[in-house]
């Protein structure tokens, strides 16, 4: 699993997730997806007000390979 940084932006009500090795960023806006992400990471929304470090357990930055025949 890859290492990520994540934090919740209270002003915009978005969860920002950054892939450490590539620097790519994804933003999670929907409430249900934010709740699912927090549940999988094992943290609360209050804990995400600061930048946190974790593993990409949801596979947000998983490389997808396509095989062509």
N, CA and C of each residue as an Amber inpcrd file, in Angstrom:
protein
   207
   0.8390000  -1.1870000   0.0000000   0.0000000   0.0000000   0.0000000
   0.8800000   1.2450000   0.0000000   0.3930000   2.2510000  -0.6400000
   1.1190000   3.5060000  -0.7720000   0.8060000   4.4530000   0.3840000
   1.7450000   5.3240000   0.6810000   1.5580000   6.2800000   1.7680000
   0.8350000   7.5300000   1.2570000  -0.0890000   8.0330000   2.0820000
  -0.8540000   9.2280000   1.7220000  -0.8610000  10.2150000   2.8870000
  -1.1470000  11.4640000   2.5600000  -1.4180000  12.5110000   3.5390000
  -2.8460000  12.9590000   3.2960000  -3.5840000  13.2590000   4.3640000
  -4.9570000  13.7150000   4.1690000  -5.3520000  14.6910000   5.2560000
  -6.2580000  15.6020000   4.8870000  -6.7910000  16.5810000   5.8390000
  -8.1490000  17.0600000   5.3450000  -8.9610000  17.5370000   6.2830000
 -10.2990000  18.0270000   5.9580000 -10.2820000  19.5510000   5.9500000
 -10.7160000  20.1410000   4.8440000 -10.8210000  21.5860000   4.7100000
 -12.2170000  21.9960000   5.1620000 -12.3150000  22.5870000   6.3450000
 -13.6180000  22.9450000   6.9070000 -14.3190000  24.0330000   6.1090000
 -13.5640000  24.9590000   5.5640000 -14.1530000  26.0670000   4.8290000
 -14.8830000  25.5740000   3.5730000 -14.2390000  24.6770000   2.8360000
 -14.8400000  24.1630000   1.6020000 -15.5820000  22.8440000   1.8030000
 -15.4590000  22.2660000   3.0040000 -16.0830000  20.9800000   3.3420000
 -15.6640000  19.8750000   2.3840000 -14.3430000  19.7560000   2.2030000
 -13.7760000  18.7500000   1.3130000 -12.6270000  18.0460000   2.0140000
 -12.4510000  16.7830000   1.6840000 -11.3380000  16.0090000   2.2050000
 -10.2760000  15.9270000   1.1140000  -9.0870000  16.4110000   1.4130000
  -7.9830000  16.4130000   0.4630000  -7.0540000  15.2520000   0.7720000
  -6.7220000  14.4810000  -0.2590000  -5.8510000  13.3230000  -0.1100000
  -4.6930000  13.4890000  -1.0750000  -3.4530000  13.3750000  -0.5610000
  -2.2570000  13.5780000  -1.3730000  -1.4320000  12.3010000  -1.3580000
  -1.0500000  11.8360000  -2.5440000  -0.1900000  10.6620000  -2.6880000
   1.2510000  11.1180000  -2.5000000   1.9310000  10.5830000  -1.4980000
   3.2630000  11.0720000  -1.1150000   4.2890000  10.8930000  -2.2270000
   4.3710000   9.7170000  -2.8170000   5.4420000   9.4600000  -3.7860000
   5.2660000  10.1940000  -5.1190000   4.0370000  10.4150000  -5.5500000
   3.8320000  11.0780000  -6.8460000   3.4130000  12.5380000  -6.7160000
   2.8800000  12.9320000  -5.5680000   2.4180000  14.3030000  -5.3830000
   1.0220000  14.5510000  -5.9360000   0.3720000  13.5150000  -6.4550000
  -0.9850000  13.6750000  -6.9920000  -1.9580000  13.9250000  -5.8520000
  -3.0200000  14.6690000  -6.1740000  -3.9980000  15.0290000  -5.1560000
  -5.3920000  14.6800000  -5.6390000  -6.2080000  14.1790000  -4.7150000
  -7.6190000  13.9150000  -5.0020000  -8.4420000  14.5990000  -3.9260000
  -9.6120000  15.0650000  -4.3190000 -10.5160000  15.7480000  -3.4000000
 -11.8000000  14.9400000  -3.3020000 -12.2030000  14.6350000  -2.0820000
 -13.4510000  13.9010000  -1.8470000 -14.4560000  14.9050000  -1.3030000
 -15.5660000  15.0830000  -2.0230000 -16.5520000  16.1030000  -1.6620000
 -17.8320000  15.5260000  -1.0680000 -18.2350000  14.3570000  -1.5180000
 -19.5170000  13.7920000  -1.0820000 -19.4250000  13.2720000   0.3400000
 -20.4440000  13.5560000   1.1330000 -20.4620000  13.2020000   2.5520000
 -20.3200000  11.7030000   2.7770000 -21.0150000  10.9060000   1.9990000
 -20.9580000   9.4500000   2.1620000 -19.5530000   8.9180000   1.8940000
 -18.8870000   9.4470000   0.8740000 -17.5370000   8.9960000   0.5540000
 -16.5420000   9.4450000   1.6210000 -16.7500000  10.6380000   2.1720000
 -15.8890000  11.1120000   3.2580000 -16.0520000  10.2050000   4.4720000
 -17.2950000   9.8580000   4.8130000 -17.5490000   8.9730000   5.9500000
 -16.9150000   7.6010000   5.7380000 -17.0060000   7.0780000   4.5370000
 -16.4100000   5.7780000   4.2240000 -14.8900000   5.8430000   4.3430000
 -14.2860000   6.8970000   3.8150000 -12.8370000   7.0690000   3.9040000
 -12.3880000   7.1090000   5.3650000 -13.0780000   7.8910000   6.1850000
 -12.7240000   8.0200000   7.5980000 -12.8730000   6.6890000   8.3300000
 -13.9130000   5.9420000   7.9930000 -14.1330000   4.6380000   8.6200000
 -13.0050000   3.6710000   8.2760000 -12.6040000   3.6460000   7.0220000
 -11.5360000   2.7560000   6.5830000 -10.2020000   3.1560000   7.2180000
  -9.9510000   4.4650000   7.3370000  -8.7000000   4.9370000   7.9320000
  -8.7020000   4.8150000   9.4560000  -9.8760000   4.7110000  10.0550000
  -9.9730000   4.5720000  11.5000000  -9.7450000   5.8710000  12.2490000
 -10.1850000   6.9970000  11.6590000 -10.0480000   8.3050000  12.2950000
 -11.3970000   9.0210000  12.2830000 -11.4860000  10.0900000  13.0640000
 -12.6980000  10.9090000  13.0770000 -12.4610000  12.1720000  12.2640000
 -13.5330000  12.8660000  11.9840000 -13.4240000  14.1170000  11.2380000
 -12.6500000  15.1620000  12.0300000 -12.8160000  15.1600000  13.3390000
 -12.0850000  16.1000000  14.2020000 -10.5770000  15.8850000  14.0950000
 -10.1560000  14.6410000  13.9850000  -8.7280000  14.3270000  13.8780000
  -8.1510000  14.7460000  12.5360000  -9.0030000  14.9210000  11.5380000
  -8.5430000  15.2730000  10.1920000  -8.4130000  16.7720000   9.9820000
  -8.6180000  17.5590000  11.0170000  -8.4390000  19.0010000  10.8700000
  -6.9720000  19.3400000  10.6900000  -6.0910000  18.4580000  11.1480000
  -4.6550000  18.5810000  10.9250000  -4.2590000  17.5650000   9.8660000
  -3.1340000  17.7990000   9.2410000  -2.6510000  16.8610000   8.2300000
  -2.2690000  15.5550000   8.9100000  -2.7810000  14.4550000   8.3710000
  -2.5170000  13.1250000   8.9190000  -1.8330000  12.2690000   7.8670000
  -1.0960000  11.3080000   8.3220000  -0.3920000  10.3830000   7.4390000
  -1.0390000   9.0100000   7.5760000  -1.1700000   8.3040000   6.4660000
  -1.7680000   6.9790000   6.5000000  -1.4230000   6.1860000   5.2580000
  -2.0760000   5.0620000   5.0990000  -1.8880000   4.2070000   3.9340000
  -3.1230000   4.2690000   3.0530000  -2.9200000   4.1030000   1.7720000
  -4.0120000   4.1660000   0.7970000  -4.7920000   2.8590000   0.8130000
  -5.6400000   2.6890000   1.8280000  -6.4050000   1.4520000   1.9860000
  -7.5830000   1.3640000   1.0190000  -8.0290000   2.5040000   0.4920000
  -9.1480000   2.5000000  -0.4540000  -8.6880000   2.2960000  -1.8910000
  -7.4070000   2.4020000  -2.1350000  -6.8900000   2.2430000  -3.4940000
  -7.1500000   3.4530000  -4.3610000  -7.1610000   4.6470000  -3.7770000
  -7.4070000   5.8590000  -4.5490000  -6.3230000   6.1150000  -5.5930000
  -5.0950000   5.7310000  -5.2720000  -3.9750000   5.9820000  -6.1790000
  -3.3920000   4.6840000  -6.7170000  -4.2200000   3.6640000  -6.7650000
  -3.7960000   2.3630000  -7.2560000  -3.5940000   2.4320000  -8.7630000
  -2.5000000   1.8730000  -9.2010000  -2.2450000   1.8450000 -10.6440000
  -3.1400000   0.8010000 -11.2860000  -3.8010000   1.2000000 -12.3080000
  -4.6660000   0.2750000 -13.0310000  -3.9890000  -0.0840000 -14.3450000
  -3.8830000  -1.3680000 -14.5630000  -3.2320000  -1.8400000 -15.7860000
  -4.2910000  -2.4080000 -16.7250000  -4.1460000  -2.0810000 -17.9580000
  -5.0720000  -2.5690000 -18.9600000  -4.3360000  -3.5540000 -19.8570000
  -4.9220000  -4.6890000 -20.0270000  -4.3360000  -5.7060000 -20.8730000
  -5.1190000  -5.7440000 -22.1840000  -4.4110000  -5.5850000 -23.2680000
  -5.0370000  -5.6140000 -24.5890000  -4.6710000  -6.9090000 -25.2820000
  -5.6630000  -7.5060000 -25.8640000  -5.4370000  -8.7830000 -26.5640000
  -5.4140000  -8.5320000 -28.0540000
